Amino acid sequence: MSSQPSLTRRSALIDRVLGGIERVGNKLPDPFILFLLLFGITAVASTAMAWANVTVQLPGTDEITVVKGFFTAEGLTWFTQNIGVNYLGFPPLATVLPILLAVGVAEKSGLLAALIRKAFGSAPRWSLPYAVAFVGVVGSIMSDAAFVVIPPLAAMVFKAAGRHPVAGLLGGFAAVGAGYSTSLFVTSLDALFAGITTSVTQNLPNAGSAVTPVSNYFFNVASALVLIALAGFIIDRILEPRLGRQGIAREEILDDDAVLVPTVMNTRLTDTENRGLFWAFVAGVVVAAVILIGVLLPESPWRNEDGEFLPRSPLLSSIVFIVFAMFAIPGLVYGKITGSIARGSDVPRVMGQAIKDMSGFLVLAFILGQFIALFNFSGIGSWLAVAGAGGLESIGLTGFSAVVAFVLLASLLNLFIISGSAMWTLMAAVFVPLFVLLGYEPAFIQGAFRVGDSATQVLTPLNPYMIVLLTMLRKYEPQAGLGTVIARMLPFAVTFWLAWVGVLSVFYFFDLPMGPGNGIMIPQQ
């Protein structure tokens, strides 16, 4: 009898904390306006520093960098001549857009949805939590569509198996959101992060190995496996039993005022869809075999001058093409067999839809490109890096504790800045040069950022998909509020954060490679 008041007080506390976060977060402007303001602040600061003749010398070099002001003759002419170059030269555009076109073919043809339905439908009852966890964690391959597709599908599968549908709904959302920055597969997010990191490091001396879409692959695979196991365990042993104790309905409670009903998707594939999956798999194997044969030939042009692939080679520079081919060709085959891509004109149509879905990013990329370009042009990034590295060294915070502090800061900022690309653009401009000066590989710092970028995004009301989830949840629990969702997401967020930092520490202390050609520390020259 005493547990109910305790639960009520706990929910009230969560709601108060959540309300405070929401009020603070709502005062933040739209990401475009935010970076426009940051551009203005950087412009003013750089001008003041230029007038003060501020200079910086990067450790290990004899070159003196003079901070350049935006509101000077040099700065203004640089900007007016390069506004288009700053935008089109924004590295993520060159990597994300081709991959986006290919993923668009795989998604719009129905291939990705069919793979998810196949994974769910073939899972036995006891393994459903782990199947949901697996599909959710690797679901970032579908980009934001995973937030909308996976949770209601998981609820439907749980219900069909006699398990609590709300456990599938919430577990699917938690696995997608809290594990969004990692996957067993290379995704467009890998290309996006790598492009942003490269845009920051291209003017840094001795910045370590080049960062590519696979620079965090080993770390991503290890992280994904750990998070999948944890998510499945939490769904099975914590979330679902608690829902039963609370008496949450297992059937949808119809409400005349409701405006959204979760889409019901049939997990049983048709013969045509199964045939499409089979031939798409065959196509993927053929593409992989052709690429493998091409790169393994002794005189392969994809090897470097030493006949190797690491640390740099045409092969590693061709990752975007490889990912493009592995998505586009099986997607085309599946679409042709199932009829979702019936004519040649359907191909540019589905690609256009994929670009349309990312139109918001293309607009945001304009101001991101200007911000990064000004940061590099002015030299403020180098000055902040040297000053920050000196500050950390002066207080003895240069080891793994500095990395954990960086992850914690990213986790807190993630409550207010939901866009991973926007937050990494902001943080990479300052922290990548700083940690490079401390001897860390940019790929390692990028991997550390992934932890903070994902784990806490299921806790913030600024996540628009949180509202979509709440609408779905209210079909079973009409009185549910955002505090309800946050309370049920907390076990995932906290456990994921701790475990993910644990994985990062294993890579750090055992000096394991983060990906092909990318380690923890920059090799000494």
CORWOPE-V582342 format. One record per run of one state. SS is the DSSP state (alpha for helix, beta for strand, coil for the rest). FROM is the first residue (numbers start at 1). TO is the last residue. If there is no record, write none. Layout:
SS & FROM & TO
SS & FROM & TO
//
This chain:
coil & 1 & 1
alpha & 2 & 26
coil & 27 & 30
alpha & 31 & 51
coil & 52 & 54
beta & 55 & 57
coil & 58 & 63
beta & 64 & 66
coil & 67 & 72
alpha & 73 & 88
coil & 89 & 90
alpha & 91 & 108
coil & 109 & 110
alpha & 111 & 121
coil & 122 & 124
alpha & 125 & 142
coil & 143 & 144
alpha & 145 & 160
coil & 161 & 164
alpha & 165 & 178
coil & 179 & 187
alpha & 188 & 201
coil & 202 & 216
alpha & 217 & 246
coil & 247 & 270
alpha & 271 & 296
coil & 297 & 315
alpha & 316 & 338
coil & 339 & 344
alpha & 345 & 357
coil & 358 & 358
alpha & 359 & 378
coil & 379 & 379
alpha & 380 & 394
coil & 395 & 399
alpha & 400 & 413
coil & 414 & 419
alpha & 420 & 437
coil & 438 & 439
beta & 440 & 440
coil & 441 & 441
alpha & 442 & 455
coil & 456 & 463
alpha & 464 & 473
coil & 474 & 481
alpha & 482 & 509
coil & 510 & 514
beta & 515 & 515
coil & 516 & 517
beta & 518 & 518
coil & 519 & 520
beta & 521 & 521
coil & 522 & 525
//
